Amino acid sequence: MKAKTYTISGIVLKRVSTGETDRIVTLLTQDQGKITCIAKGVRKLNSSRSAVLEPGNFIKAFLVSTKSLPIMTQAIIIEDCNGMANSLASIRALSQLLEILEKLFVEEQLDNQTYRLVLLLRKQVITNNASPQIMRRLFGQLITLLGYQHPDDSKYDTISDYISALSDKPVRSFEYLQVKGS
């Protein structure tokens, strides 16, 4: 029986080191929603995939299905977020965006409108064009598209608190998205 191989494009949400040279990588894709895979040998000094798997990068990856986690054999950057290193505020905004996306989505296909909104949120943060008011509006649209109550209509003061309540897991990243008021 042959192994099933496939190519996906998505945003790197997070990565966790495992073993001596491997990483478990979580991607947000349009076709499969949130997917977790293992990148073997990516932490070796001579690995060319190490920089590709930075959180926030938009990548194209080649995966092989296995009985457990898919194995990422190749990955290339479609759009990176390396210009963000100039601003601590931008890095904080990106880390909060990625954490919220990781908590909101599950493993299922995303419709075009939702995926485009996620890509727009990412672009706003990376290009540093995002005022907190714009980000709150876009997050409100995303949360509503996913079938939840709009954050302005909730009892929570921050989007992070609202996401924590929805996912039953605390959001640990920097607070900058106030729901009510400024």
Stockholm file with secondary structure:
# STOCKHOLM 1.0

chainA/1-182         MKAKTYTISGIVLKRVSTGETDRIVTLLTQDQGKITCIAKGVRKLNSSRSAVLEPGNFIKAFLVSTKSLPIMTQAIIIEDCNGMANSLASIRALSQLLEILEKLFVEEQLDNQTYRLVLLLRKQVITNNASPQIMRRLFGQLITLLGYQHPDDSKYDTISDYISALSDKPVRSFEYLQVKGS
#=GR chainA/1-182 SS CCCCEEEEEEEEEEEEEETTTEEEEEEEETTTEEEEEEETTTTSTTCSSTTTTCTTCEEEEEEECCSSSCEEEEEEEEECCGGGGGCHHHHHHHHHHHHHHHHHCCSSCCCHHHHHHHHHHHHHHHTTCCCHHHHHHHHHHHHHHTTCCCGGGSSCSBHHHHHHHHHTSCCCSCCCCBSSCC
#=GC SS_cons         CCCCEEEEEEEEEEEEEETTTEEEEEEEETTTEEEEEEETTTTSTTCSSTTTTCTTCEEEEEEECCSSSCEEEEEEEEECCGGGGGCHHHHHHHHHHHHHHHHHCCSSCCCHHHHHHHHHHHHHHHTTCCCHHHHHHHHHHHHHHTTCCCGGGSSCSBHHHHHHHHHTSCCCSCCCCBSSCC
//
